[in-house]
Amino acid sequence: MAGSSRAATVFRGLFALLIASLVVTVLVSTGLWRPAPFFADLLNRLTRLSVPEPSWTERVDGRPDVVAVIDRTVVVASRGFVEGRRTTDGSRAWRVSAHWAYPAGDVVVAQLRPEDPDADPSPDRGFAVLDPANGRVRWSNDEATAVWIYRDHIVDLRCPDESSCVLRAWDHRGEIQWEVALPAAARAIRGPNPRLATVRDPAGWFATANAGTPGAIPPVMPLIIDERIYAVDTAEHRVVREAVAPDRQTRVTFLGDRMLHVRAERAEAGCRFVVEAYDVDSGETAWIENGFDLDTARGAGCEQREDPLGAASQLVVNGTDARPMLIGANAAERIWIGPPGSRVLATDGSLAVILEPDRQTVHVIDVGRPDGRIVWTRQLGLDPQAAVTGSMVILRDTDRGQVLVLRRGSMAVALELKTKAEIAGFGASGIVLTSGRSIGFHPARLT
């Protein structure tokens, strides 16, 4: 009986499918229904990057690694190439082969790849500076083994022989501004934007999008060389401090003109922290604070595996009373103190985005004022993310699949998008979304 019931069910299913096929055939043959527009619209709705849709969407040859909007050009870098696309319609303006590339304000810094890679005598050396409008090489250098790209400088490392290395700073026109001698062990530092002994941005989710729009050169570049940190003063052009590199007991990091030693040890209730800040130039203690948790420790043994949280000469701290704080690295001044359970999502030293303990209410506050005045607020989905840039504040609501872009000056909403795509890059004229190999540009008046 059971076998007969199953056979009858299968027969009814096949009969229904036959009837549906006949109906579709009749509708198509009589012109009452045209399936092509239907399926085209369905595919468009399934693949579109956002609602409303970007002004244009294009598919590039590889998943974008670095993206930026420079004037009227969207610069897209991926493994093997870098190209420029017009903001007006997404059409390709130029393209060159490259091992890596990073936009930097008014230029693009890239390590170019020849047509025949086997003929390249030094594939891990050198860089070229390109015009973002047309991709042409403005100037190049063939000696650098490591390069740091900033909005106002390009800093490279050159090791001419086995006994010495030199750190050099160039302006974007190709003129050397200063040089600093470093030990020969620095030759182990290689590639674009090698890690420095500095803080970890609380808006870490935005790091990829931020890579295409770098900030200004920091006052101190702390290079990790042979298990030691060499702090290079970029204003006085000299090594001003040498310190032991971070280990699991003491985290050493630099922020502004302060060298921070973060010590953690096991206590009855979790970890006990002590933070001591030294003046980079004199080496004298500037301040000491007990109980400043900078989110460096992981695990029951209080091993410090992470860099401290901070940005723009401010530290993101959890105090002994579980109250989050923004602390000035210079003198440990309390810039902002929040209620237990709240969090600092992002800051650039002037504005900060705060998440209330309910994990939904978001405030943008002016941390330049003593009262931390709220300049914008809204309730979003659970655990939103935020980023602060020079021209905008970006809020990403992953719970509801939404992105808000606020104009920096007025805090007016410039863009409000329904999207699950990633933010690939940005500029003063808009943002770029990406999903897989597809990119889409949303223009926005941000200035």
C-alpha positions as CSV (number, residue, x, y, z in Angstrom):
1,M,0.0,0.0,0.0
2,A,2.8,2.4,0.9
3,G,4.5,1.8,-2.5
4,S,1.2,2.5,-4.4
5,S,0.7,5.8,-2.4
6,R,4.3,6.9,-3.3
7,A,3.7,6.1,-7.0
8,A,0.5,8.1,-7.0
9,T,2.2,11.1,-5.5
10,V,5.0,11.0,-8.1
11,F,2.4,10.6,-10.9
12,R,0.4,13.7,-9.6
13,G,3.7,15.7,-9.4
14,L,4.7,14.8,-13.0
15,F,1.2,15.5,-14.2
16,A,1.2,19.0,-12.6
17,L,4.6,19.7,-14.1
18,L,3.3,18.7,-17.6
19,I,0.3,21.0,-17.2
20,A,2.5,23.9,-16.1
21,S,4.8,23.4,-19.0
22,L,1.9,23.3,-21.5
23,V,0.5,26.6,-20.0
24,V,3.9,28.3,-20.2
25,T,4.3,27.1,-23.8
26,V,0.9,28.4,-24.8
27,L,1.5,31.8,-23.1
28,V,4.9,32.2,-24.8
29,S,3.8,31.0,-28.3
30,T,0.8,33.4,-28.2
31,G,2.9,36.4,-27.1
32,L,0.9,36.8,-23.9
33,W,4.1,36.4,-21.8
34,R,7.7,37.1,-22.6
35,P,10.0,35.3,-20.2
36,A,13.2,37.1,-21.1
37,P,12.4,40.4,-19.4
38,F,11.0,38.5,-16.4
39,F,14.2,36.5,-15.8
40,A,16.4,39.5,-16.6
41,D,14.6,41.4,-13.9
42,L,14.8,38.5,-11.5
43,L,18.6,38.2,-12.1
44,N,19.0,42.0,-11.7
45,R,17.2,41.9,-8.3
46,L,19.3,39.0,-7.1
47,T,22.6,40.5,-8.1
48,R,22.2,44.2,-7.5
49,L,24.5,45.7,-4.9
50,S,22.1,48.0,-3.1
51,V,18.7,49.6,-3.0
52,P,18.7,52.2,-4.4
53,E,21.1,50.9,-7.0
54,P,24.6,52.4,-7.6
55,S,24.8,54.9,-10.4
56,W,26.8,52.2,-12.2
57,T,27.9,48.6,-11.5
58,E,30.9,46.9,-13.2
59,R,32.6,43.6,-12.9
60,V,36.3,43.7,-12.6
61,D,38.9,40.9,-13.3
62,G,39.6,40.1,-9.7
63,R,38.2,40.6,-6.2
64,P,39.2,44.2,-5.3
65,D,41.9,44.5,-2.6
66,V,42.2,48.3,-2.4
67,V,39.7,50.9,-3.8
68,A,39.6,54.7,-3.6
69,V,37.7,57.6,-5.2
70,I,40.2,60.3,-6.4
71,D,38.5,63.3,-8.1
72,R,36.7,61.8,-11.1
73,T,38.4,58.4,-11.0
74,V,37.6,55.2,-9.0
75,V,41.0,53.4,-8.6
76,V,40.7,49.7,-8.2
77,A,43.6,47.4,-7.3
78,S,43.6,43.7,-7.2
79,R,46.2,40.9,-7.4
80,G,47.9,41.5,-10.8
81,F,46.5,44.8,-11.9
82,V,45.4,48.3,-11.0
83,E,43.0,50.4,-13.0
84,G,41.1,53.6,-13.1
85,R,37.3,53.9,-13.9
86,R,35.4,57.0,-14.5
87,T,33.0,58.1,-11.8
88,T,30.5,59.2,-14.5
89,D,29.8,55.8,-16.0
90,G,32.3,53.2,-14.7
91,S,34.1,52.9,-18.0
92,R,37.8,52.0,-17.8
93,A,40.1,54.9,-18.2
94,W,43.4,53.0,-17.8
95,R,44.8,49.8,-16.6
96,V,48.4,48.5,-15.8
97,S,49.8,45.3,-14.5
98,A,51.0,45.5,-10.9
99,H,52.0,43.2,-8.0
100,W,50.3,45.7,-5.6
101,A,49.0,49.2,-5.6
102,Y,47.7,51.8,-3.0
103,P,46.1,55.1,-3.9
104,A,47.4,58.0,-1.8
105,G,45.4,61.3,-2.2
106,D,46.7,62.7,-5.5
107,V,48.8,59.7,-6.7
108,V,48.7,55.9,-6.9
109,V,51.8,54.1,-5.6
110,A,52.3,50.7,-7.2
111,Q,54.9,48.0,-7.8
112,L,54.5,47.4,-11.5
113,R,54.7,44.0,-13.1
114,P,56.4,43.6,-16.5
115,E,54.6,41.8,-19.4
116,D,57.1,38.9,-18.9
117,P,57.5,38.3,-15.1
118,D,60.4,35.9,-15.7
119,A,62.4,38.8,-17.2
120,D,62.0,40.9,-14.0
121,P,65.4,40.9,-12.2
122,S,64.0,42.2,-8.9
123,P,60.3,41.5,-8.5
124,D,60.2,42.4,-4.8
125,R,61.9,45.8,-5.1
126,G,60.9,49.3,-6.2
127,F,57.7,51.2,-6.8
128,A,56.3,53.6,-9.3
129,V,54.1,56.7,-8.7
130,L,51.2,56.9,-11.1
131,D,48.8,59.7,-12.1
132,P,45.3,58.5,-11.0
133,A,43.7,60.3,-13.9
134,N,45.5,58.3,-16.7
135,G,47.7,55.7,-15.0
136,R,50.9,57.2,-16.4
137,V,54.1,56.8,-14.4
138,R,55.2,60.2,-13.0
139,W,58.4,58.9,-11.4
140,S,59.7,55.6,-10.0
141,N,62.4,54.1,-7.7
142,D,64.0,50.7,-8.2
143,E,65.8,50.3,-4.9
144,A,63.1,50.2,-2.2
145,T,62.5,46.8,-0.4
146,A,59.6,48.2,1.8
147,V,57.3,51.1,1.3
148,W,54.8,53.0,3.6
149,I,52.2,55.1,1.7
150,Y,50.8,58.2,3.3
151,R,48.6,61.1,2.2
152,D,51.5,63.5,2.2
153,H,54.6,61.3,2.0
154,I,56.0,58.0,0.6
155,V,58.5,56.4,3.0
156,D,60.7,53.7,1.7
157,L,63.5,51.4,3.0
158,R,66.7,50.9,1.1
159,C,69.5,48.6,2.1
160,P,72.4,49.3,-0.3
161,D,74.8,46.7,1.2
162,E,75.0,44.0,3.9
163,S,76.0,46.5,6.6
164,S,73.4,49.3,6.4
165,C,69.9,50.4,5.6
166,V,68.3,53.8,5.1
167,L,64.8,55.0,5.7
168,R,63.8,57.8,3.2
169,A,60.8,60.1,2.9
170,W,59.7,61.4,-0.5
171,D,57.1,63.9,-1.3
172,H,54.6,62.9,-4.0
173,R,56.6,64.8,-6.7
174,G,59.6,62.5,-6.2
175,E,61.9,64.7,-4.1
176,I,63.6,63.2,-1.0
177,Q,62.7,65.1,2.1
178,W,64.9,63.3,4.7
179,E,66.9,60.2,5.4
180,V,67.5,58.2,8.6
181,A,70.1,55.4,9.0
182,L,68.9,52.1,10.4
183,P,70.7,48.8,11.3
184,A,71.3,46.2,8.6
185,A,68.7,43.9,10.2
186,A,66.0,46.2,8.8
187,R,66.4,44.4,5.5
188,A,64.0,41.8,6.8
189,I,61.2,44.4,6.5
190,R,59.6,44.0,3.1
191,G,56.6,44.8,1.0
192,P,53.9,47.6,1.1
193,N,52.9,49.1,4.4
194,P,54.7,46.7,6.8
195,R,53.3,46.6,10.3
196,L,54.4,49.3,12.8
197,A,54.3,49.1,16.6
198,T,51.3,51.3,17.0
199,V,47.6,51.1,18.1
200,R,44.7,49.1,16.6
201,D,41.8,51.1,15.3
202,P,38.4,50.4,17.0
203,A,36.8,50.6,13.5
204,G,38.8,47.5,12.4
205,W,36.0,46.3,10.1
206,F,36.7,49.4,7.9
207,A,40.5,48.7,7.5
208,T,40.2,47.4,3.9
209,A,38.1,50.4,2.8
210,N,40.4,52.8,4.6
211,A,43.5,51.4,3.0
212,G,42.9,53.4,-0.2
213,T,42.7,56.7,1.6
214,P,45.7,56.8,4.0
215,G,46.3,59.5,6.6
216,A,49.2,61.8,7.1
217,I,52.6,60.5,8.1
218,P,52.6,60.0,11.9
219,P,55.0,62.0,14.2
220,V,56.8,58.8,15.1
221,M,57.3,55.7,12.9
222,P,58.1,52.7,15.3
223,L,59.8,50.0,13.2
224,I,60.2,46.5,14.6
225,I,63.8,45.4,13.7
226,D,65.4,42.3,15.1
227,E,63.1,42.1,18.2
228,R,63.6,45.7,19.0
229,I,61.6,48.9,18.2
230,Y,63.3,51.8,16.5
231,A,61.2,55.0,16.9
232,V,61.9,57.3,14.0
233,D,60.9,61.0,14.6
234,T,59.5,62.1,11.3
235,A,59.8,65.8,12.1
236,E,63.4,65.7,13.4
237,H,64.5,62.9,11.1
238,R,66.3,60.7,13.6
239,V,65.9,57.6,15.7
240,V,64.7,59.0,19.1
241,R,64.0,55.9,21.0
242,E,65.0,52.2,21.0
243,A,62.9,49.7,23.0
244,V,62.4,46.0,23.4
245,A,59.7,44.7,21.1
246,P,56.3,43.6,22.5
247,D,56.0,40.2,24.2
248,R,53.3,38.4,26.0
249,Q,54.0,40.1,29.3
250,T,54.4,43.7,28.3
251,R,52.9,45.3,25.2
252,V,55.0,48.2,23.8
253,T,53.3,50.5,21.4
254,F,53.6,54.2,20.2
255,L,50.9,56.8,19.8
256,G,51.6,60.4,19.1
257,D,54.8,61.3,21.0
258,R,54.2,58.7,23.7
259,M,55.6,55.2,24.2
260,L,53.2,53.0,26.0
261,H,54.1,50.0,28.2
262,V,51.0,47.9,28.9
263,R,51.6,45.3,31.6
264,A,49.1,42.5,32.4
265,E,49.1,39.9,35.1
266,R,46.6,37.4,36.5
267,A,44.4,38.5,39.4
268,E,41.6,37.0,41.4
269,A,39.0,38.4,39.0
270,G,40.5,38.4,35.6
271,C,43.6,40.4,34.6
272,R,45.2,43.4,36.4
273,F,46.6,46.1,34.0
274,V,49.1,48.8,34.4
275,V,49.8,51.3,31.6
276,E,52.9,53.5,31.8
277,A,53.4,56.3,29.2
278,Y,56.9,57.7,28.4
279,D,57.9,60.8,26.5
280,V,59.4,59.5,23.3
281,D,62.1,62.2,23.2
282,S,63.3,62.3,26.8
283,G,62.3,58.8,27.9
284,E,60.8,60.2,31.1
285,T,57.5,58.9,32.5
286,A,54.6,61.0,31.5
287,W,51.9,59.2,33.4
288,I,51.0,55.8,35.0
289,E,47.4,54.4,35.3
290,N,46.3,51.3,37.1
291,G,43.3,49.4,35.7
292,F,43.4,50.7,32.1
293,D,42.2,47.7,30.0
294,L,43.2,48.5,26.4
295,D,41.9,45.2,25.1
296,T,45.4,43.7,24.6
297,A,45.0,40.4,26.6
298,R,43.5,37.2,25.4
299,G,43.1,33.9,27.3
300,A,43.1,32.9,31.0
301,G,46.8,33.6,31.3
302,C,46.4,37.3,30.4
303,E,48.8,36.9,27.5
304,Q,48.9,40.1,25.5
305,R,48.3,39.1,21.9
306,E,46.8,42.4,20.5
307,D,47.9,46.0,20.1
308,P,46.0,48.5,22.2
309,L,42.9,50.1,20.9
310,G,43.1,53.7,19.8
311,A,43.2,56.3,17.1
312,A,44.3,59.9,16.6
313,S,46.3,60.2,19.9
314,Q,43.4,58.8,21.8
315,L,43.2,55.5,23.6
316,V,40.0,53.4,23.9
317,V,40.0,52.2,27.5
318,N,37.8,50.1,29.8
319,G,38.3,51.2,33.4
320,T,38.2,49.2,36.6
321,D,34.5,50.1,37.0
322,A,33.7,48.7,33.5
323,R,33.1,52.2,32.2
324,P,34.5,52.8,28.7
325,M,36.6,55.9,28.2
326,L,38.4,57.9,25.6
327,I,41.8,58.9,27.0
328,G,44.3,61.4,25.6
329,A,47.6,59.6,25.2
330,N,49.5,62.8,26.0
331,A,48.5,63.3,29.6
332,A,45.9,60.5,30.3
333,E,43.2,63.2,30.3
334,R,39.6,61.8,30.4
335,I,38.1,63.0,27.1
336,W,34.9,61.0,27.4
337,I,33.5,58.5,30.0
338,G,30.4,56.4,29.2
339,P,28.1,54.1,31.2
340,P,29.0,50.4,31.7
341,G,28.2,48.4,28.7
342,S,28.6,51.2,26.1
343,R,31.4,51.0,23.5
344,V,33.4,53.3,21.3
345,L,32.8,52.2,17.7
346,A,35.1,54.7,16.0
347,T,36.9,58.0,16.5
348,D,39.3,60.3,14.7
349,G,40.1,62.6,17.6
350,S,37.4,65.1,16.8
351,L,34.2,63.0,16.5
352,A,33.4,59.7,18.2
353,V,30.7,57.2,17.5
354,I,29.3,55.6,20.7
355,L,27.1,52.6,21.1
356,E,24.8,52.6,24.1
357,P,24.4,49.6,26.4
358,D,21.2,48.5,24.6
359,R,23.5,47.7,21.6
360,Q,21.2,49.6,19.3
361,T,21.3,53.3,20.1
362,V,24.1,55.1,18.4
363,H,25.4,58.6,19.2
364,V,27.9,60.7,17.3
365,I,29.6,63.0,19.8
366,D,31.9,66.0,19.5
367,V,34.8,65.0,21.6
368,G,36.5,68.4,21.1
369,R,34.0,69.8,23.6
370,P,34.3,69.2,27.3
371,D,30.7,68.0,27.6
372,G,31.0,65.6,24.6
373,R,27.9,67.1,23.0
374,I,25.8,64.7,20.9
375,V,25.5,65.9,17.3
376,W,23.5,63.0,15.9
377,T,21.7,60.0,17.2
378,R,19.5,57.1,16.0
379,Q,18.5,53.6,16.9
380,L,19.8,50.9,14.5
381,G,19.8,47.2,14.5
382,L,21.8,45.0,16.9
383,D,25.5,45.7,17.2
384,P,26.1,48.2,14.3
385,Q,29.5,49.2,13.1
386,A,30.9,52.7,12.4
387,A,33.8,54.6,10.8
388,V,34.8,58.3,10.8
389,T,36.6,59.8,7.8
390,G,37.7,63.3,6.8
391,S,34.4,64.0,5.0
392,M,31.9,61.5,6.4
393,V,30.6,59.3,9.2
394,I,29.6,55.8,8.0
395,L,27.3,53.5,9.9
396,R,26.8,49.9,8.9
397,D,23.8,48.1,10.3
398,T,24.5,44.4,9.5
399,D,21.4,43.3,11.4
400,R,19.0,45.2,9.0
401,G,21.3,45.2,6.0
402,Q,21.6,49.0,5.9
403,V,24.4,51.6,5.4
404,L,24.1,55.2,6.4
405,V,26.5,57.9,5.2
406,L,26.4,61.2,7.1
407,R,28.0,64.4,5.9
408,R,30.8,65.3,8.3
409,G,29.9,69.0,8.7
410,S,26.1,69.0,9.0
411,M,25.5,65.4,10.1
412,A,22.8,65.2,7.4
413,V,22.2,61.8,5.8
414,A,23.9,61.8,2.4
415,L,23.2,58.2,1.6
416,E,20.8,55.6,3.0
417,L,21.2,52.2,1.4
418,K,19.7,48.7,1.8
419,T,22.7,46.5,1.1
420,K,24.6,43.4,2.2
421,A,27.6,44.4,0.1
422,E,31.0,45.4,1.5
423,I,32.2,49.0,1.5
424,A,35.3,48.8,-0.7
425,G,36.5,52.4,-0.7
426,F,35.4,56.0,-0.6
427,G,36.4,59.6,-1.5
428,A,35.0,63.1,-1.2
429,S,32.5,62.4,-4.0
430,G,31.0,59.1,-2.9
431,I,31.5,55.5,-1.8
432,V,32.2,52.2,-3.6
433,L,30.4,48.9,-2.8
434,T,31.7,45.5,-3.7
435,S,30.4,41.9,-3.7
436,G,32.7,39.3,-5.2
437,R,34.2,40.9,-8.4
438,S,31.4,43.4,-8.8
439,I,31.9,47.1,-7.8
440,G,29.3,49.9,-7.7
441,F,29.7,53.6,-7.2
442,H,27.3,55.7,-5.2
443,P,27.9,59.5,-5.7
444,A,27.2,61.7,-2.7
445,R,27.8,65.4,-2.0
446,L,29.9,65.2,1.1
447,T,31.6,68.5,1.1
